[in-house]
Amino acid sequence: MQQSNNKVVVLTTESQTAEQEYVLSYQDEVIGGFKGVAAVIPTAIDITEKSQQEVVGNQVTVKAQVTVGEGQSKAGIPVTFNIVNNYGDNSTGTLNQPIVAEANTDENGVATYTYTRYAQTSQQIASSDEVQAYATGKASVRSFAKVYWASIKPLAVTALTEGNSVNNGAKKQYKVKAALYHTEGYTSAFTENGQVYPAGNYVNIAFKENVDVTPDKAVKTVDVIDANGRNLSYPAQYTTSLGDQNGTVKVVKIPVDKNGEAIFTLTGKDAEVTPIVFVDNKENPQNATGNRGRFNATELFAEAPKLTIGKIQNLQLESIGTEYAAAYIGSLNSNVSTYTYENAAGEKLYRDAAGNLAVLAAGGTLPANATFISQNSPLRAGEIVPAGFTQKNVNTTVTVPDFNAHFSATKSVHTYYNIPNGDAASKQLADALVNTGGRDYKAVLKDENGKLAPTGTQVRVSVEIGSGVKTNSGPVYLVDKNSNSIHRLTTNAFDADKVVVNLATDAKGEVAFTLIGGKDAYATPTVFTETGDKAGLDKNDLQQVGGIAYFGDAIVQSATLTVDGKDAQTVSVGDLAAFSYQTVDQNNKHYDTYNQANLRVTFQFTSTFAGAEVYAASSVVDGKLVAGAQPIGYINMGSSNTAPFDIPAVNGKATVYVKATRGTTVTATAGANTPALPQGLTASAVFNLSNNEGVQPGVPVTGKVIATDLTNNRLLLLLSDGVTVRDVDYSGSNTQFFVQGSRNSVTETTFVDATKNMVAGVNNLLGKEVTFTLAKDSTPTKVENSGVDSAIQFKDGAKIHLTNTNAVYNFATPTAPRGVVGTATEKVDIYVNADNITVKNADVIGTITVGGQGSNANDQDQKTVRTFTADNVTLDGNAYVYTASKQTFNLVNGSNFARVHLANAEKVNIENSTIGELILKTTGAEITGTNGTINAITTAPNVVAPIPTGTVNAPNPTSETLASVVTTSADTVTLTFATGSNLTNNDISVTDGTTSGTVSTSGDTAVVTFAAPVAGKTLFVAVTQNGVTKEYSVVVNSTVGSTGTVTRKY
């Protein structure tokens, strides 16, 4: 009878041939057959995995490898697997019956058997199988293994942080999870290798590299730390001690909690270890085999990936420019001359926040955001010094840069932050560093595979400082460009020692910094990461020493010409491009040693495909044109008859701004009037339209559909930055359309049908994430609607340029009759630069600009835009209309615009729509329509308003409501309004930004009294009439009886 099946009779045959087919007959009748097995008796057998673990209900496979005599076949040798469950504390373990199974070896001599266990108590209680494999023909040739079972993985170890390499001294944490009764239990405290362990449940930690090795080969530089922070040293078991562990061999145990969980940490240096967690059979009563404390092959264990500890990073440092750097200008020139304009009464001339010239009384306080007329803020072209004022030269002693005022005995770091509605932090830093010289350094940190360090990775810089001047050698600074910060390293370079500064990498894995010092000081940086075993810079740290910087005389014989700070720049149509000529020192740092009263720069421009406007720097604030800004000249297409622009330099810098409203490339050539400085420098700006002209053929563009023009086959896509909008054209007989990720194209009708019929769902384009790929070579244009609602939202400064004649852009969605374009904090600017464009079904928060913004006839875009229509559009903001075709600016079908500015004599048509305030800048405009409403009409000085025709309800026009402000006393001002304003106290509110004044009206004037003096301050006035609120910024003259300035805010 067969051992493994008592229903099987074993017949003895003559020698068989493995895998040969044999037939079994009884009384000349075939009753069966079988494949032959080898008669080879193996000399040895080995279960290849001595320890396995699995969850009950899952399969486990055991494999046995046989060894045969030389020349004998390994195939077809029968192997018996005898499996007995050792259930220990598992009272239902008897349900796991013994298994006896036979399997034949394959051509490699491997016999395989797969089985599972199902019987298990609740929770996680453990059981295990003892597996014996032996040659069926010779049971004495056998091998042993264990399979451990539980309702969860019996023992697991996982890393708590990504990656399998850390720096020297860094820590790598692991978590252990063991099933119940799969740990070592101790009822009283015990000691191992000098470590006292309290009573509890434990598992062992081993290093694979330290198992059964000679003592000299063991890894001894990596320690195990338990969850309580206790250093347990390193584990090891040596071949010099083959029995149970003794005091010379390292046993490391960590406690597990009631859930069978534990945390341990590895730390060390210059080593590779593979952590193993195991349960010692000698300490686990139901599995008492093997040697105590040693890791044996059949014990329950879990292995983590190999961990590499060392200097795993790669650090590169570039020292940029010459070591003979310019010192900051204050250390070169102890006496610096500047000037102001004053009169005999001690009054000074200054420029207010609105850019107007004003007079400050003797001893008065300079208003907020105002600057004295001086060397740093000179008079502008066309400005005239008032009678009685003369230029007064002032000599000042300067020894440190201006930014040194930010530091104190307790503050050594100053960081610049973005100012809301003001300068970015990077611009503030750049402005602070003019005339400070220095030398730049750039370090790049990568891992051992060349991968850049993540953003925010710490890199340290140790700076060794000295000076050739013993007394008053001045400060040395480090500028951290990534964080827009300046560190004052020392106040006296001669007495300084090494100073360490912490920096952090950017998205490119880089740190960029500049060292700045006074004349005759010097500094050497060492960039390093903490990979050693000591805090601070030591020999084991990954480090690079930079080139020294000697701070001395500034050599200003060069200059740069940039566009927005770069050699070349791509700009969206309608945006400003700043062309700047800047004198620089020997390390290309912004520096000015010239008499700026005499330094002038000549710009000559060319333009390829369209004209452009040129604006003075004084017309631009925070990157935007100030109200009423006019070009100082024009660039003609092809550059014919374009005159040069002669611009004075301030601090060695001359800047002009260029604006194009059609796609073109503008190139500047610039040179200074000083022969020592470069001539013929060039820089270019490419003005791209935000449609297919801005899309690279073959390069997918993905964005959110914010509007469609299905008649003209166009989509407006808002890209992921929330600012850029592409107007893409999907027309063409070969265009392919895809929906919901399918690779099978659909017809154009299917693609647009849901959108055309305003049917909600995945196929409606509005609001969906769509990918557009413009045709390239033989590959057609593709448009793919993912069917997924896009999460992209508008961000402040987003611009939509509409440049396609006769286009109708519909922003409506099935759930929103008017699509929302912008928010109160994320405003959107729409530019209309083609004829007969219609925008429909939109709620716009921002601005709509129709036509070019120039007033000169050379502005080509005024000729191309003749008609614009807003159909069911609301505008919370300003509409600027620069057309003059008299072919109408149309508001129809319930449109409602807060304010409309007519720069020229255009015709306004209002059909069932409303304008909150119509502002007329010139005479000759026309107003017509049906059921239209205008709540207020405001005219510029000497402008005659038209009489509306048709059925348009509008009040009588008035000139600007607030005409003037006079300082009555220190705490009182008198406001004068347009004749016939007839305002009441409740129509007017006045504040100084924090407190409100008391208003008392009489006729067309109002007296406003404050509890504290307001002379010289800026007030904010709001006037509400007919549901329209007009806001003004008022600068109060500091002299009683004098008139201040009034600026309308839109």
Backbone hydrogen bonds, N-H to C=O, Kabsch-Sander energy under -0.5 kcal/mol:
donor,donor_aa,acceptor,acceptor_aa,energy
2,Q,5,N,-0.7
2,Q,8,V,-2.4
5,N,2,Q,-0.9
8,V,5,N,-1.7
11,L,9,V,-0.6
18,A,16,Q,-0.5
19,E,36,G,-3.2
20,Q,17,T,-2.0
22,Y,34,F,-3.6
24,L,32,G,-3.0
26,Y,29,E,-3.1
29,E,26,Y,-1.0
31,I,24,L,-2.9
32,G,24,L,-1.3
34,F,22,Y,-2.3
36,G,20,Q,-3.5
38,A,76,G,-1.1
43,T,67,T,-2.8
44,A,67,T,-1.3
46,D,65,Q,-2.1
48,T,46,D,-0.6
48,T,63,K,-1.8
50,K,48,T,-0.6
52,Q,146,K,-2.1
54,E,148,Y,-2.5
56,V,150,A,-2.2
57,G,117,R,-2.5
58,N,55,V,-2.4
60,V,115,Y,-2.8
62,V,113,Y,-2.9
64,A,111,A,-2.6
65,Q,46,D,-3.0
66,V,109,G,-2.6
67,T,44,A,-2.7
72,Q,69,G,-2.1
76,G,105,T,-2.5
77,I,74,K,-0.7
79,V,103,A,-2.8
80,T,134,Y,-2.9
81,F,101,A,-3.8
82,N,80,T,-0.6
82,N,132,Q,-3.2
83,I,81,F,-0.6
83,I,99,I,-3.4
84,V,130,E,-2.1
86,N,128,S,-3.9
87,Y,85,N,-0.8
90,N,87,Y,-2.7
91,S,89,D,-1.1
93,G,90,N,-2.1
95,L,92,T,-2.2
96,N,93,G,-2.1
97,Q,95,L,-1.5
99,I,83,I,-2.8
101,A,81,F,-2.4
103,A,79,V,-2.7
105,T,77,I,-1.5
106,D,110,V,-1.7
109,G,106,D,-2.2
111,A,64,A,-2.7
111,A,109,G,-0.5
113,Y,62,V,-2.4
115,Y,60,V,-2.3
117,R,58,N,-0.5
125,I,122,S,-1.0
126,A,180,L,-0.8
127,S,149,W,-1.8
128,S,86,N,-1.3
129,D,147,V,-3.5
130,E,84,V,-3.0
131,V,129,D,-0.6
131,V,145,A,-2.7
132,Q,82,N,-2.5
132,Q,130,E,-0.5
133,A,143,S,-2.2
134,Y,80,T,-2.3
135,A,138,K,-0.7
135,A,141,V,-1.8
136,T,78,P,-1.9
138,K,135,A,-1.8
141,V,138,K,-1.9
142,R,140,S,-1.0
143,S,133,A,-2.1
145,A,131,V,-1.9
146,K,50,K,-2.5
147,V,129,D,-2.2
148,Y,52,Q,-2.7
149,W,127,S,-3.0
150,A,54,E,-1.0
156,A,177,K,-2.2
158,T,175,K,-2.3
160,L,173,Q,-2.4
161,T,173,Q,-0.6
166,V,308,T,-2.5
168,N,310,G,-0.8
169,G,268,G,-3.1
170,A,167,N,-2.3
172,K,266,L,-2.2
174,Y,264,F,-2.8
175,K,158,T,-3.0
176,V,262,A,-3.2
177,K,156,A,-2.4
178,A,260,G,-2.7
179,A,154,P,-2.7
182,H,179,A,-1.8
184,E,202,Y,-2.9
185,G,183,T,-0.5
186,Y,200,G,-2.5
190,F,197,Y,-2.6
192,E,195,Q,-2.5
195,Q,192,E,-2.8
197,Y,190,F,-3.6
197,Y,195,Q,-0.5
200,G,186,Y,-1.6
201,N,256,V,-0.5
202,Y,184,E,-2.6
203,V,254,I,-1.9
204,N,278,F,-3.0
205,I,252,V,-2.5
206,A,276,I,-2.9
208,K,206,A,-0.5
208,K,274,T,-2.5
210,N,207,F,-2.0
211,V,208,K,-1.2
212,D,210,N,-0.6
212,D,237,Q,-1.1
213,V,237,Q,-1.3
217,K,214,T,-1.8
218,A,214,T,-0.6
218,A,215,P,-0.8
220,K,218,A,-0.7
223,D,267,T,-2.9
224,V,233,S,-2.5
225,I,265,T,-2.8
226,D,230,R,-2.2
227,A,263,I,-0.6
229,G,226,D,-2.2
232,L,224,V,-3.4
232,L,230,R,-0.6
236,A,250,K,-1.9
237,Q,210,N,-2.5
239,T,213,V,-1.7
241,S,238,Y,-1.5
245,Q,292,R,-2.5
249,V,246,N,-2.0
250,K,236,A,-0.6
251,V,249,V,-0.6
252,V,205,I,-0.5
254,I,203,V,-2.5
256,V,201,N,-2.5
257,D,261,E,-2.6
260,G,257,D,-2.2
262,A,176,V,-1.9
264,F,174,Y,-2.0
265,T,225,I,-2.5
266,L,172,K,-2.7
267,T,223,D,-1.6
268,G,170,A,-0.6
269,K,221,T,-1.2
271,A,309,I,-2.2
273,V,307,L,-2.1
276,I,206,A,-2.9
277,V,302,A,-2.8
278,F,204,N,-2.1
279,V,300,L,-2.3
280,D,278,F,-0.5
283,E,280,D,-1.5
284,N,280,D,-1.1
287,N,284,N,-2.4
288,A,285,P,-0.9
289,T,287,N,-1.9
294,R,291,N,-1.3
296,N,294,R,-0.7
299,E,296,N,-1.7
302,A,277,V,-2.4
304,A,275,P,-2.5
307,L,273,V,-3.6
308,T,164,N,-2.3
309,I,271,A,-3.3
309,I,307,L,-0.5
310,G,166,V,-2.0
312,I,310,G,-1.8
314,N,446,K,-3.6
316,Q,444,V,-2.4
318,E,442,K,-3.0
319,S,317,L,-0.5
320,I,318,E,-0.7
320,I,440,D,-2.4
325,A,323,E,-1.5
325,A,550,Y,-1.4
327,A,552,G,-3.2
328,Y,517,G,-1.7
329,I,435,N,-2.6
331,S,328,Y,-1.8
332,L,328,Y,-0.5
332,L,329,I,-1.1
333,N,329,I,-2.4
334,S,332,L,-0.6
336,V,334,S,-0.5
336,V,396,T,-2.6
338,T,394,V,-2.6
340,T,392,K,-2.0
342,E,340,T,-0.5
342,E,390,T,-2.1
343,N,347,E,-1.5
346,G,343,N,-2.0
348,K,360,L,-2.0
349,L,341,Y,-2.1
350,Y,358,A,-2.9
351,R,371,T,-3.3
352,D,350,Y,-0.5
352,D,356,N,-2.9
355,G,352,D,-2.0
358,A,350,Y,-3.1
360,L,348,K,-3.0
361,A,359,V,-0.5
364,G,361,A,-2.7
370,A,367,P,-1.6
371,T,351,R,-2.0
373,I,349,L,-2.1
374,S,372,F,-0.6
374,S,377,S,-1.2
375,Q,339,Y,-0.5
383,E,380,R,-2.3
389,F,386,P,-1.7
390,T,342,E,-2.7
392,K,340,T,-3.7
393,N,391,Q,-0.5
394,V,338,T,-3.2
396,T,336,V,-2.5
396,T,394,V,-0.5
398,V,334,S,-1.0
398,V,396,T,-0.6
404,N,401,P,-1.7
405,A,402,D,-1.9
406,H,403,F,-1.9
407,F,404,N,-1.8
408,S,411,K,-2.0
411,K,408,S,-0.5
414,H,486,I,-2.5
416,Y,484,N,-2.8
419,I,423,D,-2.3
422,G,419,I,-2.8
428,Q,424,A,-2.1
429,L,425,A,-2.3
430,A,426,S,-2.3
431,D,427,K,-2.6
432,A,428,Q,-1.8
433,L,429,L,-1.2
434,V,431,D,-0.9
435,N,590,H,-2.4
436,T,433,L,-1.4
436,T,590,H,-0.5
438,G,326,A,-1.9
439,R,515,L,-1.8
440,D,320,I,-0.5
441,Y,513,F,-2.7
442,K,318,E,-2.2
443,A,511,V,-2.7
444,V,316,Q,-2.4
445,L,509,G,-2.6
446,K,314,N,-2.7
447,D,451,K,-2.5
450,G,447,D,-2.0
453,A,445,L,-2.4
456,G,505,T,-2.6
457,T,454,P,-1.7
459,V,503,L,-2.2
460,R,528,F,-2.8
461,V,501,V,-2.6
462,S,526,T,-3.0
463,V,461,V,-0.6
463,V,499,V,-3.2
464,E,462,S,-0.6
464,E,524,T,-2.7
465,I,463,V,-0.6
466,G,522,Y,-2.3
468,G,520,D,-2.4
470,K,468,G,-0.5
476,V,490,T,-1.3
477,Y,516,I,-3.0
478,L,487,H,-2.5
479,V,514,T,-2.9
480,D,478,L,-0.6
480,D,485,S,-2.6
481,K,479,V,-0.9
481,K,512,A,-2.1
482,N,512,A,-0.6
484,N,480,D,-0.7
485,S,480,D,-2.1
486,I,414,H,-2.7
487,H,478,L,-3.3
488,R,412,S,-3.0
488,R,486,I,-0.5
489,L,476,V,-2.3
489,L,487,H,-0.9
490,T,476,V,-1.2
493,A,474,G,-2.0
495,D,492,N,-0.8
496,A,492,N,-0.5
496,A,493,A,-0.8
499,V,463,V,-2.1
501,V,461,V,-2.7
503,L,459,V,-3.0
503,L,501,V,-0.5
505,T,457,T,-2.1
506,D,510,E,-2.0
509,G,506,D,-2.0
511,V,443,A,-2.3
513,F,441,Y,-2.3
514,T,479,V,-1.5
515,L,439,R,-2.3
516,I,477,Y,-2.5
518,G,475,P,-0.8
520,D,551,F,-2.9
521,A,518,G,-2.0
522,Y,466,G,-2.7
523,A,549,A,-1.7
524,T,464,E,-2.2
526,T,462,S,-2.3
527,V,544,Q,-2.6
528,F,460,R,-3.0
529,T,542,L,-2.2
531,T,529,T,-2.2
541,D,538,D,-1.8
542,L,529,T,-0.8
544,Q,527,V,-2.5
546,G,525,P,-3.4
549,A,523,A,-2.4
550,Y,323,E,-3.7
551,F,521,A,-2.5
551,F,549,A,-0.6
552,G,325,A,-2.6
552,G,550,Y,-0.5
556,V,554,A,-0.7
557,Q,555,I,-0.9
558,S,584,V,-1.0
560,T,582,Q,-2.3
562,T,580,S,-2.2
563,V,566,K,-4.0
564,D,562,T,-0.5
564,D,578,A,-2.6
566,K,563,V,-1.7
569,Q,684,S,-1.7
571,V,569,Q,-0.5
571,V,686,V,-3.2
573,V,688,N,-2.5
574,G,660,A,-2.8
575,D,572,S,-2.3
577,A,658,V,-2.4
579,F,577,A,-0.7
579,F,656,V,-2.8
580,S,562,T,-2.3
580,S,578,A,-0.6
581,Y,654,A,-2.8
582,Q,560,T,-2.4
582,Q,580,S,-0.6
583,T,652,G,-2.2
584,V,558,S,-2.2
585,D,589,K,-2.3
588,N,585,D,-2.0
591,Y,583,T,-2.1
596,Q,594,Y,-1.0
598,N,595,N,-2.4
599,L,595,N,-0.9
600,R,598,N,-0.6
601,V,647,I,-3.1
602,T,671,G,-2.8
603,F,601,V,-0.5
603,F,645,F,-2.8
604,Q,669,T,-2.5
606,T,667,T,-2.0
608,T,665,T,-1.5
612,A,635,I,-1.9
613,E,659,K,-3.0
614,V,633,G,-2.4
615,Y,657,Y,-3.4
617,A,655,T,-0.8
619,S,616,A,-1.8
620,V,617,A,-1.6
621,V,624,K,-2.9
624,K,621,V,-1.7
626,V,619,S,-2.7
629,A,626,V,-2.0
632,I,614,V,-2.8
633,G,614,V,-1.1
635,I,612,A,-3.2
636,N,634,Y,-0.6
638,G,607,S,-3.0
639,S,636,N,-2.6
640,S,637,M,-0.7
642,T,639,S,-1.4
643,A,641,N,-0.7
645,F,603,F,-2.6
646,D,644,P,-0.5
647,I,601,V,-3.3
647,I,645,F,-0.7
649,A,599,L,-2.3
650,V,653,K,-2.9
653,K,650,V,-1.2
654,A,581,Y,-2.6
656,V,579,F,-2.1
657,Y,615,Y,-2.8
658,V,577,A,-2.5
659,K,613,E,-2.3
660,A,575,D,-0.6
664,T,687,F,-1.4
666,V,685,A,-2.8
667,T,606,T,-2.4
667,T,665,T,-0.5
668,A,683,A,-3.0
669,T,604,Q,-2.4
670,A,681,L,-2.6
671,G,602,T,-1.4
672,A,678,P,-1.0
673,N,600,R,-1.9
677,L,674,T,-2.1
681,L,670,A,-2.2
683,A,668,A,-1.6
684,S,567,D,-0.8
685,A,666,V,-2.7
686,V,569,Q,-2.5
687,F,664,T,-3.3
687,F,685,A,-0.7
688,N,571,V,-2.8
688,N,686,V,-0.7
691,N,689,L,-1.1
692,N,727,D,-0.9
694,G,691,N,-2.7
695,V,692,N,-1.7
698,G,774,L,-2.5
699,V,696,Q,-1.9
701,V,772,F,-2.6
703,G,770,V,-2.4
704,K,718,L,-2.6
705,V,768,K,-2.0
706,I,704,K,-0.6
706,I,716,L,-2.5
707,A,716,L,-0.9
708,T,810,N,-1.8
709,D,714,R,-2.7
714,R,709,D,-2.3
715,L,728,V,-2.1
716,L,707,A,-2.5
717,L,715,L,-0.6
717,L,726,R,-3.1
718,L,704,K,-2.9
718,L,716,L,-0.5
719,L,717,L,-0.6
719,L,724,T,-2.8
720,S,702,T,-0.5
722,G,719,L,-2.2
725,V,799,K,-0.5
726,R,717,L,-2.7
727,D,690,S,-2.5
728,V,715,L,-2.5
728,V,726,R,-0.9
730,Y,713,N,-2.2
730,Y,728,V,-0.6
731,S,713,N,-0.6
735,T,732,G,-1.3
736,Q,781,T,-3.0
737,F,746,V,-0.7
738,F,783,V,-2.2
740,Q,785,N,-2.2
741,G,785,N,-0.5
742,S,739,V,-2.1
745,S,743,R,-0.6
746,V,737,F,-2.6
751,F,747,T,-2.2
752,V,748,E,-2.1
753,D,749,T,-1.5
754,A,750,T,-0.5
756,K,752,V,-2.9
757,N,753,D,-2.2
758,M,755,T,-1.1
759,V,754,A,-3.2
760,A,758,M,-0.6
764,N,761,G,-1.3
767,G,705,V,-2.8
768,K,765,L,-2.4
769,E,788,V,-2.4
770,V,703,G,-2.8
770,V,768,K,-0.7
771,T,784,E,-2.3
772,F,701,V,-3.1
773,T,782,K,-2.7
776,K,779,T,-1.8
779,T,776,K,-2.6
782,K,773,T,-2.4
783,V,736,Q,-2.4
784,E,771,T,-2.6
785,N,738,F,-2.8
785,N,783,V,-0.5
786,S,769,E,-2.2
786,S,784,E,-0.8
790,S,767,G,-2.8
795,K,722,G,-2.7
797,G,827,K,-1.6
798,A,795,K,-1.8
798,A,827,K,-0.8
799,K,723,V,-1.7
800,I,829,D,-2.9
801,H,799,K,-0.5
802,L,800,I,-0.6
802,L,831,Y,-3.4
803,T,801,H,-0.7
805,T,803,T,-0.6
806,N,835,D,-2.1
807,A,804,N,-1.6
809,Y,838,T,-2.9
810,N,708,T,-2.8
810,N,808,V,-0.7
811,F,809,Y,-0.6
811,F,840,K,-2.2
813,T,816,A,-2.6
816,A,813,T,-0.6
819,G,841,N,-2.2
821,V,843,D,-3.4
822,G,820,V,-0.6
823,T,826,E,-1.7
828,V,845,I,-2.1
829,D,798,A,-2.8
830,I,847,T,-2.7
831,Y,800,I,-3.2
832,V,849,T,-3.4
833,N,802,L,-3.0
833,N,831,Y,-0.7
836,N,867,T,-1.1
837,I,834,A,-0.5
837,I,867,T,-1.1
838,T,807,A,-2.5
839,V,869,T,-2.4
840,K,809,Y,-2.6
841,N,871,D,-2.5
842,A,872,N,-1.0
843,D,819,G,-3.1
844,V,842,A,-0.6
844,V,874,T,-3.1
845,I,821,V,-2.6
846,G,844,V,-0.6
846,G,876,D,-1.0
847,T,828,V,-1.8
848,I,878,N,-1.9
849,T,830,I,-3.1
850,V,848,I,-0.5
850,V,880,Y,-3.3
851,G,832,V,-2.7
851,G,849,T,-0.6
859,D,856,N,-2.0
860,Q,858,N,-1.0
862,Q,859,D,-1.3
863,K,860,Q,-1.5
864,T,860,Q,-0.7
865,V,861,D,-1.4
866,R,864,T,-0.6
868,F,888,T,-1.3
869,T,837,I,-2.1
870,A,890,N,-2.5
871,D,839,V,-2.8
871,D,869,T,-0.6
872,N,870,A,-0.6
872,N,892,V,-2.4
874,T,842,A,-2.4
875,L,896,N,-2.6
876,D,844,V,-3.0
877,G,875,L,-1.1
878,N,846,G,-1.0
879,A,899,R,-2.0
880,Y,848,I,-2.5
880,Y,878,N,-0.5
881,V,879,A,-0.6
881,V,901,H,-3.1
882,Y,850,V,-2.8
882,Y,880,Y,-0.6
889,F,907,K,-2.7
890,N,868,F,-3.1
890,N,888,T,-0.6
891,L,909,N,-2.7
892,V,870,A,-2.8
893,N,911,E,-0.6
894,G,911,E,-0.6
894,G,912,N,-1.4
896,N,873,V,-2.2
897,F,914,T,-2.3
898,A,875,L,-2.3
899,R,877,G,-1.1
900,V,917,E,-2.5
901,H,879,A,-3.7
902,L,900,V,-0.6
902,L,919,I,-2.9
903,A,881,V,-2.7
903,A,901,H,-0.8
904,N,881,V,-0.6
906,E,904,N,-2.2
908,V,926,E,-3.2
909,N,889,F,-2.4
909,N,907,K,-0.5
910,I,928,T,-2.4
911,E,891,L,-3.2
911,E,909,N,-0.6
912,N,910,I,-0.6
912,N,930,T,-2.9
914,T,895,S,-2.5
915,I,933,T,-2.6
916,G,897,F,-3.1
917,E,898,A,-1.2
918,L,936,A,-2.9
919,I,900,V,-3.2
919,I,917,E,-0.6
920,L,918,L,-0.6
920,L,938,T,-2.9
921,K,902,L,-2.2
921,K,919,I,-0.5
924,G,944,V,-0.7
925,A,922,T,-0.5
926,E,906,E,-2.0
928,T,908,V,-2.7
930,T,910,I,-1.2
931,N,951,T,-0.6
932,G,951,T,-1.9
933,T,913,S,-1.9
934,I,953,N,-3.0
935,N,915,I,-2.3
936,A,916,G,-0.5
938,T,918,L,-2.7
939,T,958,T,-2.4
940,A,920,L,-2.1
943,V,940,A,-1.9
945,A,943,V,-0.6
949,T,927,I,-2.4
951,T,929,G,-2.5
953,N,932,G,-3.1
953,N,951,T,-0.5
954,A,952,V,-0.7
958,T,937,I,-2.4
960,E,939,T,-0.8
963,A,961,T,-0.7
963,A,976,T,-2.7
964,S,976,T,-1.6
966,V,974,T,-2.1
967,T,1042,S,-2.4
968,T,966,V,-0.8
968,T,972,T,-1.7
969,S,972,T,-2.1
972,T,969,S,-0.8
973,V,1008,V,-2.2
974,T,966,V,-2.6
975,L,973,V,-0.5
975,L,1006,A,-3.2
976,T,964,S,-2.3
977,F,1004,D,-3.4
978,A,961,T,-2.4
981,S,978,A,-1.7
983,L,1003,G,-0.5
987,D,984,T,-1.2
988,I,985,N,-1.1
989,S,1022,A,-2.1
991,T,1020,F,-2.0
992,D,995,T,-2.1
997,G,990,V,-2.7
998,T,1009,T,-2.8
999,V,997,G,-0.5
1000,S,1007,V,-1.8
1002,S,1005,T,-2.7
1005,T,1002,S,-1.6
1006,A,975,L,-2.3
1007,V,1000,S,-2.8
1008,V,973,V,-2.9
1008,V,1006,A,-0.5
1009,T,998,T,-2.2
1009,T,1007,V,-0.5
1010,F,971,D,-2.8
1014,V,970,A,-3.1
1015,A,970,A,-1.4
1016,G,1036,V,-0.9
1017,K,1014,V,-2.6
1019,L,1017,K,-0.5
1019,L,1034,V,-3.8
1020,F,991,T,-3.0
1021,V,1032,Y,-2.2
1022,A,989,S,-2.5
1023,V,1030,K,-2.9
1024,T,987,D,-2.4
1025,Q,1028,V,-2.6
1028,V,1025,Q,-2.5
1030,K,1023,V,-3.1
1030,K,1028,V,-0.5
1031,E,1049,K,-0.8
1032,Y,1021,V,-2.8
1033,S,1047,T,-3.1
1034,V,1019,L,-3.0
1034,V,1032,Y,-0.5
1035,V,1045,T,-2.2
1036,V,1017,K,-2.9
1036,V,1034,V,-0.7
1040,V,1038,S,-0.5
1041,G,967,T,-3.6
1042,S,1039,T,-2.0
1044,G,965,V,-2.5
1045,T,1035,V,-1.6
1047,T,1033,S,-2.4
1049,K,1031,E,-3.2
